[in-house]
Amino acid sequence: MKKTIGLYGDSYCGNIKDKGIQFHWSTLLGKSLNRNVINYGFPGSSVYYSYKKFLESYQSHNLNIFIISEPGRYIKIVDGKAFPGIGSLDRGEISKEFKEYLKGWFLSSCDDFNRDMLLLMADKIKSLDQNVLFVPGFANSVINQHDETLFGLQSKQVQCLKTDIYTLLSQYEENGDIISGHFLPIFNVIIYNAIKEKMRTGVLKFHIPENLELGYELQEAWTKKS
């Protein structure tokens, strides 16, 4: 039986329906280890969503990789659309009344509570699988203080594109044939190398070569929104 990798998390897991998934770091890792990747990622999902998926399936895999999302996310599914936080409320067509309800739901969130719940879930995950790899998505998702974050690397990618994160997210859409998990192919290679190193050392560090060639222009990998 071929060994498998279970991947849990949010949009940093990539979209398995996009052609660009071939460039995703998990695909590269699966090929190098001769393992199929079972991707449980869901865009905008909460730590709790991934935690539940992990509990359901972790025993089926020889290696589990858990991307730790923003701890304050309370994902709400409305008419098939996901709303993970206040910033997502303008993405879908929902009534003003319901939008205010969701806004109140998100505002009632307590940062300390969310962080503590994240740590409790991480402890439970680790108790079930001592070899699980935690990959922090954001600064407040870090468990190992020596780990770097995917969002931090994403910000460096944006700098290389000579733009800013707000402009990129608000004015452009990703080309799914090239981008996977918000990253260009070369940055997915950087993540792949970091994951391999973390498997050996327990620490996630991204090493960006000097004079890095991105391989694509901004207008090739992202499309300007109309």
TAHUBEL-V63629 format. One record per helix or strand of 3 or more residues. SS is the DSSP state (H for helix, E for strand). FROM is the first residue (numbers start at 1). TO is the last residue. Records with the same first field share a line. If there is no record, write none. Layout:
SS=FROM-TO  FROM-TO
This chain:
E=4-8  36-39  63-68  76-78  81-83  133-136  172-174  222-224
H=11-13  19-23  25-33  47-60  86-88  96-107  111-128  139-141  150-160  165-171  185-201  218-221
